[in-house]
Amino acid sequence: MAEPILRLSGTVLASLMFQHVNSDSDVEGLVLGESRFDEQVTISDSQSDHIHIEEVYNIQKHIACHRLNTLYTSSGEVNMDALQKMLADNKQDKVIGWYRQRRNTEQHMTFREKLVHEKLKSALSNPHMIFMLLTSSRVTQTGSTHRTEYSAFISRSRCLVNIPVLVTNLGLLEQQAYWKVSAPCSAAGYNLTMKKHGSKFFSSNGLLKEVNEVNKMNESLQVELQKACRDVEESECAVEALQAEVSALRKKLEEKQQTVAGKATETASPPEPRNNLLLLEAVKALLGSAPMFLTQTLNLQAVPVPDEHVPVATEVNSDTLPQESPTNCRKRQGETLLGRERKRTRSKC
């Protein structure tokens, strides 16, 4: 049995990806081309001749649907009216399959896609229909880079088989033997058409005319970018110099403020002496019982009033003191009054 393989050019693949990126939703449509059987003759050291037959599908064009689910209904039935509008009478024979582009999904067919694929095979009377699936996903979180994967499927005995996809202008990496294969495009007027219209798009060196203009624009953009980079570098150096100058001025200002604060503390008046509480307590403990340092407050009955700051253990008990007569108290009060009047008369003199 021949092995199926799908071939398409880089232009067709790029157009499919470009259409998918510029659309807001998933995209689906039909692929046009041709299918043929290629006989590949391989010559190796072990055997002189080995014939290998391949069933090659060449995709040359694609037609996209304007909206999703226009080719088929929700149950998977093919809408023949929409299919006839998309295809002309001479294009229906060139339909070799259909495609679908999805975002952030896996590379396998869904149940509806399998059902639609079988319905399209019977509607177009083509048992060798292919299905091409393209899926894109974000590589970075910011969405600046995307990755697009592609694969192709064909139905064999109601079983879907994944077939290899080869991009012709990217080259084949596994060429381990001599082989001969026919050209991917067998149209007779292809070379004549390219010679006729090639001068409008290609220059004498074989490159596209627009490519030369793009290269010139790229060179001018690079020159402007280098100028902008130099300007940015000079501005950054100026900013760094200003930041260093500002930090030096701040340091000088802090040192000046510290020196002014030190001089102000030196010229200020010395602090008032504080009472030495420990010394006062020691003097009271040693000389507290001496009559020279002992002062008491008497009430009207000439009874000493205990001091509030004196501890309870050292307070004098009024019951233990000898009781004096009222006459003695009156005499003592009179003496104190006479002494006060004498002091006042001396101070007046």
C-alpha positions as CSV (number, residue, x, y, z in Angstrom):
1,M,0.0,0.0,0.0
2,A,1.2,3.5,-0.9
3,E,2.2,5.7,2.0
4,P,0.4,9.1,2.0
5,I,2.3,12.3,2.4
6,L,1.3,15.9,2.3
7,R,3.4,18.6,0.5
8,L,2.8,22.3,0.5
9,S,4.8,25.4,-0.2
10,G,5.9,27.9,2.4
11,T,3.8,30.6,0.9
12,V,0.6,28.6,1.4
13,L,1.5,27.7,5.0
14,A,2.4,31.3,5.7
15,S,-0.9,32.5,4.3
16,L,-2.8,30.0,6.5
17,M,-0.9,31.2,9.6
18,F,-1.4,34.9,8.7
19,Q,-5.1,34.4,8.2
20,H,-5.3,32.7,11.6
21,V,-3.4,35.4,13.4
22,N,-5.5,38.2,12.0
23,S,-8.8,36.6,12.8
24,D,-10.6,37.0,16.1
25,S,-11.9,33.4,16.3
26,D,-11.1,30.0,14.8
27,V,-11.0,29.6,11.0
28,E,-12.0,26.8,8.7
29,G,-12.2,26.3,5.0
30,L,-11.3,24.1,2.0
31,V,-7.9,23.2,0.5
32,L,-7.4,22.9,-3.2
33,G,-4.6,21.1,-5.1
34,E,-3.9,17.7,-6.6
35,S,-3.1,14.2,-5.5
36,R,-1.0,11.7,-7.4
37,F,1.1,8.6,-6.9
38,D,4.9,9.0,-7.1
39,E,7.3,6.2,-7.7
40,Q,10.5,6.7,-5.7
41,V,13.6,4.7,-6.7
42,T,16.2,4.5,-4.0
43,I,19.8,3.3,-4.6
44,S,21.9,2.2,-1.6
45,D,24.9,0.0,-0.8
46,S,22.8,-3.0,0.3
47,Q,20.6,-3.2,-2.8
48,S,20.9,-1.6,-6.2
49,D,17.3,-0.7,-6.7
50,H,14.4,-0.2,-4.4
51,I,11.0,1.0,-5.6
52,H,8.9,2.9,-3.1
53,I,5.4,4.3,-4.0
54,E,4.0,7.3,-2.3
55,E,0.6,8.9,-2.4
56,V,1.4,12.6,-2.5
57,Y,-1.1,15.4,-1.8
58,N,0.0,18.9,-3.0
59,I,-1.9,21.8,-1.5
60,Q,-1.8,24.8,-3.9
61,K,-4.6,27.0,-2.5
62,H,-7.1,27.4,0.3
63,I,-10.6,29.0,0.5
64,A,-11.7,30.3,3.9
65,C,-15.2,30.4,5.2
66,H,-16.6,33.8,6.2
67,R,-18.0,32.4,9.4
68,L,-17.7,29.2,11.4
69,N,-20.1,26.3,10.9
70,T,-21.3,27.5,7.5
71,L,-20.2,24.3,5.7
72,Y,-22.2,22.0,8.0
73,T,-25.0,22.1,10.5
74,S,-24.8,21.4,14.2
75,S,-25.4,17.7,13.6
76,G,-22.5,17.5,11.1
77,E,-24.6,17.5,7.8
78,V,-22.9,19.2,4.9
79,N,-24.6,22.4,3.6
80,M,-24.5,21.9,-0.1
81,D,-25.7,25.4,-0.9
82,A,-22.9,27.0,1.0
83,L,-20.4,24.6,-0.6
84,Q,-21.6,25.5,-4.1
85,K,-21.3,29.2,-3.3
86,M,-17.7,28.8,-2.2
87,L,-16.7,26.6,-5.2
88,A,-17.2,27.2,-8.9
89,D,-17.9,24.3,-11.3
90,N,-14.3,24.0,-12.3
91,K,-13.0,24.1,-8.8
92,Q,-15.0,21.3,-7.2
93,D,-12.8,18.6,-8.7
94,K,-9.7,20.2,-7.2
95,V,-10.9,20.0,-3.6
96,I,-8.6,17.5,-1.8
97,G,-9.6,18.2,1.7
98,W,-10.5,20.9,4.3
99,Y,-8.7,22.6,7.2
100,R,-9.4,24.1,10.6
101,Q,-7.4,26.4,12.8
102,R,-7.9,26.4,16.6
103,R,-6.2,28.2,19.5
104,N,-4.8,26.7,22.7
105,T,-5.9,23.1,21.8
106,E,-4.2,19.8,21.3
107,Q,-3.2,18.2,18.0
108,H,-6.1,15.8,17.6
109,M,-9.4,15.8,15.8
110,T,-12.6,16.3,17.8
111,F,-15.7,14.1,17.4
112,R,-17.5,16.8,15.3
113,E,-14.5,17.1,13.0
114,K,-14.5,13.4,12.4
115,L,-18.2,13.4,11.6
116,V,-17.8,16.4,9.2
117,H,-14.9,14.7,7.5
118,E,-16.9,11.6,6.7
119,K,-19.8,13.7,5.5
120,L,-17.5,15.7,3.2
121,K,-16.1,12.6,1.7
122,S,-19.5,11.3,0.6
123,A,-20.7,14.8,-0.5
124,L,-17.7,15.5,-2.8
125,S,-17.3,11.8,-3.8
126,N,-13.7,11.8,-2.8
127,P,-12.6,8.9,-0.6
128,H,-9.1,10.3,-0.1
129,M,-10.0,13.6,1.6
130,I,-7.4,15.0,3.9
131,F,-7.9,17.2,7.0
132,M,-5.2,19.7,8.0
133,L,-5.2,21.0,11.6
134,L,-3.3,24.1,12.7
135,T,-3.2,25.0,16.4
136,S,-1.5,28.1,17.9
137,S,-0.6,28.8,21.5
138,R,1.3,31.5,23.5
139,V,4.9,30.8,24.4
140,T,5.3,33.9,26.7
141,Q,2.9,35.3,29.3
142,T,2.9,38.7,27.6
143,G,1.7,37.2,24.3
144,S,4.7,38.6,22.4
145,T,5.6,35.1,20.9
146,H,3.3,32.5,19.6
147,R,3.9,28.9,18.4
148,T,1.9,27.3,15.6
149,E,1.8,23.6,15.1
150,Y,0.3,21.8,12.1
151,S,-0.6,18.2,11.2
152,A,-2.6,16.4,8.6
153,F,-5.0,13.4,8.9
154,I,-6.5,10.9,6.4
155,S,-9.2,8.4,6.8
156,R,-8.3,4.7,6.1
157,S,-11.0,2.1,6.8
158,R,-12.8,4.6,9.0
159,C,-9.7,5.1,11.1
160,L,-7.8,8.4,11.1
161,V,-4.1,8.3,10.3
162,N,-1.7,11.1,10.9
163,I,0.4,11.7,7.8
164,P,3.7,13.6,7.5
165,V,3.7,17.2,6.3
166,L,6.6,18.5,4.2
167,V,7.2,22.1,3.3
168,T,8.9,22.0,0.0
169,N,11.0,25.2,0.1
170,L,12.4,24.4,3.6
171,G,14.3,21.4,2.3
172,L,14.4,17.8,3.4
173,L,16.7,17.0,6.3
174,E,16.7,13.2,5.9
175,Q,18.3,12.5,2.5
176,Q,20.4,9.4,3.1
177,A,20.2,8.0,-0.4
178,Y,19.8,8.9,-4.0
179,W,16.2,9.3,-5.1
180,K,14.2,10.9,-7.9
181,V,10.8,12.5,-7.5
182,S,8.7,14.5,-9.9
183,A,8.1,18.2,-9.6
184,P,5.4,19.3,-7.2
185,C,3.6,21.3,-9.8
186,S,2.9,19.6,-13.1
187,A,1.1,22.5,-14.8
188,A,2.5,23.0,-18.4
189,G,2.1,26.7,-18.4
190,Y,3.7,27.3,-15.0
191,N,7.1,28.3,-16.3
192,L,5.6,30.3,-19.1
193,T,3.5,32.3,-16.6
194,M,6.5,32.9,-14.3
195,K,8.6,34.2,-17.3
196,K,5.8,36.5,-18.4
197,H,4.9,38.1,-15.0
198,G,8.2,37.5,-13.1
199,S,9.7,40.8,-14.3
200,K,7.0,42.7,-12.4
201,F,7.9,41.2,-9.1
202,F,11.5,40.0,-9.3
203,S,14.7,42.0,-9.9
204,S,17.7,41.0,-11.9
205,N,19.4,39.3,-8.9
206,G,16.4,37.0,-8.4
207,L,15.0,38.7,-5.3
208,L,11.6,40.3,-5.0
209,K,11.6,44.0,-5.7
210,E,9.8,44.7,-2.4
211,V,12.5,42.8,-0.6
212,N,15.2,45.3,-1.8
213,E,13.0,48.2,-0.6
214,V,12.4,46.5,2.7
215,N,16.2,46.0,3.1
216,K,16.9,49.6,2.4
217,M,14.2,50.7,5.0
218,N,15.7,48.3,7.5
219,E,19.2,49.8,7.0
220,S,17.9,53.4,7.6
221,L,16.0,52.2,10.7
222,Q,19.2,50.7,12.1
223,V,21.0,53.9,11.6
224,E,18.3,55.9,13.4
225,L,18.2,53.3,16.1
226,Q,22.0,53.7,16.7
227,K,21.6,57.4,16.9
228,A,18.9,57.1,19.5
229,C,21.0,54.6,21.5
230,R,23.9,57.1,21.6
231,D,21.6,59.9,22.8
232,V,20.1,57.7,25.5
233,E,23.6,56.7,26.7
234,E,24.7,60.3,26.9
235,S,21.6,61.3,28.8
236,E,22.1,58.4,31.3
237,C,25.7,59.5,31.9
238,A,24.5,63.1,32.6
239,V,21.8,61.8,35.0
240,E,24.4,59.7,36.9
241,A,26.7,62.7,37.2
242,L,23.8,64.9,38.6
243,Q,22.9,62.2,41.1
244,A,26.5,62.0,42.3
245,E,26.6,65.8,42.8
246,V,23.3,65.8,44.6
247,S,24.5,63.0,47.0
248,A,27.7,65.0,47.7
249,L,25.8,68.1,48.5
250,R,23.4,66.2,50.8
251,K,26.4,64.8,52.7
252,K,27.9,68.2,53.1
253,L,24.6,69.6,54.4
254,E,24.3,66.8,57.0
255,E,27.9,67.4,58.2
256,K,27.2,71.2,58.5
257,Q,24.0,70.6,60.5
258,Q,25.8,68.2,62.9
259,T,28.6,70.8,63.6
260,V,26.0,73.6,64.2
261,A,24.1,71.3,66.6
262,G,27.3,70.5,68.5
263,K,28.2,74.2,68.9
264,A,24.7,75.0,70.2
265,T,24.9,72.3,72.9
266,E,28.3,73.6,74.0
267,T,27.2,77.3,74.4
268,A,24.0,76.3,76.2
269,S,23.7,76.8,80.0
270,P,24.7,73.8,82.1
271,P,21.9,71.8,83.4
272,E,20.6,72.4,86.9
273,P,22.0,70.2,89.6
274,R,19.7,67.5,90.7
275,N,19.1,66.4,94.3
276,N,21.0,63.3,95.3
277,L,18.3,61.2,96.7
278,L,20.6,58.5,97.9
279,L,22.6,61.0,99.9
280,L,19.5,62.5,101.5
281,E,18.3,59.1,102.5
282,A,21.7,58.3,104.1
283,V,21.7,61.6,106.0
284,K,18.2,61.0,107.3
285,A,19.2,57.5,108.4
286,L,22.3,58.7,110.3
287,L,21.1,62.0,111.7
288,G,17.4,61.6,111.7
289,S,17.2,61.2,115.5
290,A,19.3,64.4,116.2
291,P,17.1,67.2,117.7
292,M,19.0,69.7,115.5
293,F,17.7,68.1,112.2
294,L,14.4,66.9,113.7
295,T,11.3,69.0,112.9
296,Q,7.8,68.1,113.7
297,T,4.3,69.6,113.2
298,L,2.1,69.9,116.2
299,N,-1.6,70.0,116.3
300,L,-3.7,72.2,118.6
301,Q,-3.3,69.7,121.4
302,A,0.5,69.9,120.9
303,V,0.6,66.4,119.6
304,P,3.2,65.7,116.8
305,V,1.6,65.1,113.5
306,P,3.2,62.1,111.6
307,D,4.9,62.9,108.3
308,E,3.4,61.3,105.2
309,H,6.8,60.6,103.6
310,V,8.1,58.9,106.7
311,P,7.7,55.1,106.6
312,V,5.2,53.5,108.8
313,A,7.9,51.6,110.8
314,T,9.6,54.9,111.7
315,E,6.5,57.0,112.5
316,V,6.2,58.2,116.1
317,N,3.4,56.7,118.0
318,S,1.4,59.4,119.8
319,D,0.3,56.9,122.5
320,T,3.9,56.4,123.7
321,L,4.7,60.1,124.0
322,P,4.2,61.7,127.4
323,Q,1.0,63.7,127.7
324,E,1.5,67.4,128.6
325,S,-1.0,69.5,130.4
326,P,-3.1,72.2,128.7
327,T,-1.3,74.9,130.6
328,N,2.1,73.8,129.3
329,C,0.7,73.8,125.7
330,R,-0.6,77.3,126.1
331,K,2.7,78.5,127.5
332,R,4.5,76.9,124.6
333,Q,2.2,78.5,122.0
334,G,2.7,81.9,123.6
335,E,6.4,81.6,123.6
336,T,6.4,80.7,119.9
337,L,4.2,83.8,119.2
338,L,6.5,86.1,121.1
339,G,9.5,84.7,119.3
340,R,7.9,85.4,115.9
341,E,7.0,89.0,116.9
342,R,10.6,89.7,118.0
343,K,11.9,88.4,114.7
344,R,9.6,90.7,112.8
345,T,10.7,93.8,114.8
346,R,14.3,93.0,114.2
347,S,13.8,92.7,110.5
348,K,12.0,96.1,110.4
349,C,14.9,97.7,112.2
